[in-house]
Amino acid sequence: MWKSLFDPEGAFARGTELLGQLVLVNVLFLLCSLPVVTMGISATAASAVLLRIQRGEDRHVVRQFFAAFRENWKCAGITWLVVLLTLGICLADLYIALALDSFLWKVVAMAGLNVVGLVCAFLFPLQARYENTCRNHLRNAVVLGIAHLPRLLLVWLTWMVPVLLTFWTVQTFYSLLIIWLLLGFSSLQYVTLRILRPVFRSLEEPEDKENKE
């Protein structure tokens, strides 16, 4: 038992290494997201590193994070600004809807917020995994979200439960804050990438067959 516990290739060692990597990715994400306008770039870089971790590739987290940050800063920055602008409009609509108690405005605002959530679920993994134009990344995020609605709902549930639990009371917020600071985003994004992996494999299988032919 003790021998397997300290085995560098054992489950305990691999789990400990993964935990350390998730903490490091989370800290890098938070630090690089301090200017809100860079959050999309930071999320894309984090997704790129987490994808490499899942594949068992390069374990140099810091180096890979900043390499992905530099590589994706332009497109990820533009798409994130589009998301922020859309989010701002939706929140403004929701504020007006609540002030006027307008059912129609509430429907419009909630529909817009759902679209933003749909895009964000797929956008960062797409940018981390594939090279494409900003417009195509946004369009593909919407198309894939609609085409794979069950997985999209599973991703939303993965994020919604911890967030709601965190903000349930003031006590739960302060109790769980340290977890969010250490590995909140990275662990949830790690699970998200696991959920979406079959979607990306289905996209890549036709290309693999064509290359073999």
N, C-alpha and C positions, 0 to 999 in steps of 0.2 A: 504493500500500500504506500509506504513512505517513498519507496523507490519510484513508483509511478507518479507520485505527487511532485517530486522534484525533477522529473524527466522533462528536458527542454522541449520535447516533441509531444508531451502529454497534454491531456485536455485542460488541466489546471494551468499549465504554463501558457498555453494558447489563449485561454480565457483571460488570464492576467494581462497578457500582451495586448489583446483586443481592447480590454478596458482602458489601458493606458493610452492606446491610440485614439479611442473615442474621446477621452478627456482632452488630449492634445488638440484634436480636430475642433472640438467644441470651443476651447479657449481661443484658438486662432480665428474661428468664425466670429466669435463675439468681439474680439479686438478689431478685426477688419470690418466689422459692421457698425462701428461706433458712428461714423458718418452714415446716416441712413441711406444715402444715395449709393453706397457701395455694398449694401446688404445682398443685392442680387448677385454681384460678382463673387462675394464671399461664399454665398450659398452654393453657387456653381462650383467653385474651387473645392469646397468641402465635399460635395457630391462626387467630384472627380477622384479625390483621395479615398473616399469610402468605397467607391467602385474598385479601385486598385487593391484595397485591403480585402474585399470580398473575393477577388480573383487570386489572392495570395501573391501579388506582385510586389514591386518596390515598397519597402517598409519605411522609407525616409519621409515621414509625414510632413515635416516642416518644409523640406525642399520641394516635395510634390505639390503641397498646398500653394506655395508662392509661384511655382511654375505654372500651375493651372490658373492662378489669379491673373498673372501677366498675359497668359494665352487667351483668356476669355474676357478680359476687362472691357473691350469695346462693345462686343455684341451683348454680353450679359448686362453691361451698364445701360445700354439702350433699351433692352427689353424690360429691365427692372424699372426704368423711368416710366415706360408705358404702363406697367402694372401699378406703380405708385399713383400716376395720374388718374387711372381708371378707379383705383381704390378711393382716392380723394373725392372724385365725382360721386361715387356710390354712397360714401359716408355723408356727403353734403345732401344728397337726395334723401337719405334716411333721416337726417336731422330735420329737413323740411317736412317730410312725411309725418314725423312725430309731432312737430309743431302744429301742423295743419290738421292732424288726425285724418290723413288722406289714405284710404286703402290702396288706391291706384299707385300713388307714389311709393308706398311701402313695398308693393309687389315689384315695381321697377327697381327699387334700391336693392331688395333681396336677390332678385334675379342677377343684377350686376355683381353683387358680392359672391354669388355662387360661381359666376364665370371666372372671377378673379381667383377663387379657390381652386377651380378646375385647372386653370392655366398654371398656377404655382405648383400643383401636384406633379405635373409632368415637365414643366419648363426647365427646372434646374438639372434634373437627370438627363434630359435631352441635350442641353448645352454642354454638359460634362462629358457625354458619351459620343456625340456626333458633331461633325463640322457642317454648318448650314448658315443661311442668311438669318438675320434677326426676324424678318417677317415669316419665314418658313418655320422657325422654331415656335413662334407664337401660334401660328396656324396649326402646326402639328400637335401642339399641346392641347388645343381645343378638340381637334379631330380624334386624337387618341383617348382623351378623357371621355368623350361621348361614346366612342366605339367600345371602350372597356369600362363601362359604368360600374359594374360590381367591384372591380379593383379600385376604381376611383373612390367609391363609397367606403371601401376598407381602409384606404389611405386617410380619408377624412376622419374616420372613426379612430384610427391610430393616433391622430393628432388631437382630436376633439376631447377624448376622455381625459388625457393628462392635463390639458389646458383648463377644462372645466373644473377638474378636481383641484388644480392649483388655485384658481380664483373663486373657489366655493365659499371660503371665508378668509378673513384676514389671517387667522391662525394657520390655515393650510398654505396660504401664500408664503408666509415667512418660513414655514417648516420645509417646503419643497423648493424654495429659492436656491438653496445651495446645490440641489440636484440639477436644476436648470443651468446654473453657472458652470457646473463641472461637465455634464454630459447630456443635458436635456435635448438640445437640437441634434447633436451628432447621433445619439442613439435612436431617436425617432426617424431621422433621415436614413439611417442604416436599415431600419425595418422597412421604410418606404421603398428603398431600392430593392430590397428582397421581394417585396410584393409586386413591384413593376418589372422584375427581371424576366418573367415569362413573356411579357409584352414585347420587350426589346428583342428577345430571342426569336419570337415569331416574325419580327421585322427583318432580322438578319439571316434567317434560314434561307429565304429565296436567293439572297446575294451569295451565300455560301454554295448553294447548288449551282448557280450560274458560273461561279469561279471554278468549280470542279469540272464542269462541262467544257 
